[in-house]
Amino acid sequence: ARRLHEQEIDGIIGADILFPTRAVLDCERQLLILKTNPEVFGSVPGFDRRGLRAVPIQVSDDYNLYVNGSVNGKPAKLMVDTGSFATLLHRSFVRRMRIATRETQYSSSAVNLKERGVRVALIRKLSVGSVDIFGKEVGVIDLEGLIHDGLLEPRDGGAPVAGLLGGETLRRHHGIIDFGTRTLYLR
């Protein structure tokens, strides 16, 4: 944060808080609501889901959030990552799909991910659940180390985890993450 002149953070609110409090995160408004009294019945007030499409969220044993989707028609899973500056696809997935990339001046690093150069690819059609995003530019980076256990190239024939659904896409498409119902809402 210091190098980029960004405000430093005091901590990260994790799954240990978000799931028990049935939290709702409005990515567009950057608003988090926690249900501090689980005995109170009902959903969180102030969230208008009209016009949004529901996308079921799968939660891994490590409490990572995944949604089903596709990249140019190829089934893929995306890890929901509100802290990622952009939607990023794994370099080997993009290569296998034969999607052209171009160099950028940017690099990225994260927890469990060393600093690496970021390339850019234009995705003809990125689908998240039933929400289709056409002509989407995404970052392309080696995500090995962040997404583990064969998820990038599953041996069971299931869809690979192709990358991260980042904060910019969640904001632009009015993303609401409901931890109580394990649902991502998008427009």
Secondary structure, DSSP 8 states (H G I E B T S, - for coil): -TTTT----S----HHHHTTTT-EEETTTTEEE--S-TTS-S--TT---TT-EEEE-EE-TT--EEEEEEETTEEEEEEEETTSSS-EEEHHHHHHTT--EEEEEEEEEETTEEEEEEEEEEEEEEEETTEEEEEEEEEEE--BTTB-TT-SS-TTS---EEEEEEHHHHHHTT-EEETTTTEEEE-
